[in-house]
Amino acid sequence: MEFATKSAVAFAQENAVRFVEELKELLRIPSISTDPERAGDVRLAAGFVAVELRRIGMDNVRLIETTSATHPDGHPLVYADYLRADGVGGRPAATVLLYGHYDVQPPDPLDEWKSPPFEPTERDGNLYARGAVDDKGQMWMHVKALESLFAANGGKLPVNVRVIVEGEEEVGGEGIAAFVREHPEQLAADVALVSDTEMFAPDLPTLCVGLRGMIYTEIEARGARTDLHSGMYGGAAPNPFVALAQMIAKLKHEDGRILVPGFYDTVAKPSDAELAAWKALPFDEEEYRKTEVGSTALTGEAGYSVLERTWARPTLDVHGMPGGFTGAGAKTVIPARAVAKVSMRLVPEQTPAESFALYKGYVESICPTGITVEVRLIHAGDPIVVSTDNPYVQAATEAMHTVFGKETVYVRGGGSIPIVGDFIRELKIPTLLMGFGLPDDNLHAPNEKFHLANFHRGIESIVRFLASLGS
């Protein structure tokens, strides 16, 4: 069957305003997966997505309950499929697995938002809201691309499609990881498409071919049996906050090197061709410092470019140190316990299990006198690099070239999407990271946005990609 790609693109263009209004409805749901009080809203968002998948024509739409050690009452997966595509030339139709997530990060700090985080607002060609680009907006591109193909082709799709949308990506994705591991046959496909990344620059079509992995940890330091008065016990009682500061200072050198013994032993370097391609990208380090980072200087390992440091080198960062007294005024307390939240980004050939073991052992070895320490792994994900030598990458590249009129560039991402490693390891399929965000979209920060032109171009690119595979 010859699929009406142009008609599908025309349908998307004619319904562009409606698509945005529907997205706004989804963005109004505060589906914050980290907040137990928002569990009802997370489930409401799952239901919203399921209803829409059923409406546009997908089959077998259902919610799949999840559970894990850290989230016994997990947030549901949304599943749908269409497995009725006609083959071409005697060959069976390809099956594409579409992935996205409907959960979002907390909106704090609220006073830095120019408009309410859960009241979507259009300004200067952008849609501002928590989850606008990460990942509700990009997930909605998949749904609207499917709707456009259904509408233009008599209720048929050019390829078989499975859709899986999770509600725990922002808290580690343990529920979907367990489902993929335990039920791989229910997600069997030839390729996975993920739109949860960004373009390297405005108007520059981009495929992300690598992601750093991560381990997210907590270090808990304990001293006395109970909180103590610093005047009566200061100088004799161990202070867990001071102990944490001393341990953290020994984790990373001032020059950016991680000091955990053996941590770099398995780090794989990018190829010379990849490094040369990165150097050719339109990247201004000073502009990056001013507009994206906003600091007085950039830091990191000497001898590596900014792109190498953010894409291909491991990192260690401290995210918070809850504990003790943080209220207004003064309280001279030596806390009995204190916690530091520490993560490491990993690169190819490093494994979360081995990296955590090295880190845990080192932290325990530098624990100060009078302190007991516990190092906990909260969640983890594997680093990945995707080969560009396959027909799916070629189809995606051609689709975006048609839409943007420019050659597609290949980049790596500094962030982590744990499910990508699960797809590669458990389903044995290549994964395409075709995202349409921009570097200044403020992911996980106040005033998150999605450039609406990219939302619409993303829909058209996915339409053309799926139609190409069907031909």
HELIX and SHEET records of a PDB file:
HELIX    1   1 THR A    5  GLU A   14  1                                  10    
HELIX    2   2 ALA A   16  LEU A   27  1                                  12    
HELIX    3   3 PRO A   36  ARG A   38  5                                   3    
HELIX    4   4 ALA A   39  ILE A   56  1                                  18    
HELIX    5   5 LEU A  110  GLU A  112  5                                   3    
HELIX    6   6 LYS A  136  ALA A  152  1                                  17    
HELIX    7   7 GLU A  169  VAL A  171  5                                   3    
HELIX    8   8 GLU A  174  GLU A  182  1                                   9    
HELIX    9   9 PRO A  184  LEU A  187  5                                   4    
HELIX   10  10 SER A  230  TYR A  233  1                                   4    
HELIX   11  11 PRO A  240  ALA A  249  1                                  10    
HELIX   12  12 ASP A  272  LYS A  279  1                                   8    
HELIX   13  13 GLU A  285  GLU A  287  1                                   3    
HELIX   14  14 TYR A  288  VAL A  293  3                                   6    
HELIX   15  15 VAL A  306  TRP A  311  1                                   6    
HELIX   16  16 PRO A  352  SER A  365  1                                  14    
HELIX   17  17 PRO A  391  PHE A  404  1                                  14    
HELIX   18  18 PRO A  418  ASP A  422  1                                   5    
HELIX   19  19 PHE A  423  LEU A  427  3                                   5    
HELIX   20  20 LEU A  452  GLY A  470  1                                  19    
SHEET    1   A 6 ASP A  59  ILE A  64  0                                        
SHEET    2   A 6 LEU A  77  TYR A  82 -1                                        
SHEET    3   A 6 ASN A 160  GLU A 166 -1                                        
SHEET    4   A 6 THR A  95  HIS A 101  1                                        
SHEET    5   A 6 VAL A 191  VAL A 194  1                                        
SHEET    6   A 6 THR A 431  LEU A 433  1                                        
SHEET    1   B 3 THR A 121  ARG A 123  0                                        
SHEET    2   B 3 ASN A 126  TYR A 128 -1                                        
SHEET    3   B 3 LYS A 449  HIS A 451 -1                                        
SHEET    1   C 3 ILE A 384  VAL A 385  0                                        
SHEET    2   C 3 THR A 206  LEU A 211 -1                                        
SHEET    3   C 3 VAL A 409  GLY A 413  1                                        
SHEET    1   D 4 THR A 315  GLY A 320  0                                        
SHEET    2   D 4 ARG A 337  LEU A 346 -1                                        
SHEET    3   D 4 GLY A 213  ARG A 222 -1                                        
SHEET    4   D 4 THR A 372  GLY A 381 -1                                        
SHEET    1   E 2 LEU A 228  HIS A 229  0                                        
SHEET    2   E 2 VAL A 333  ILE A 334 -1                                        
END                                                                             
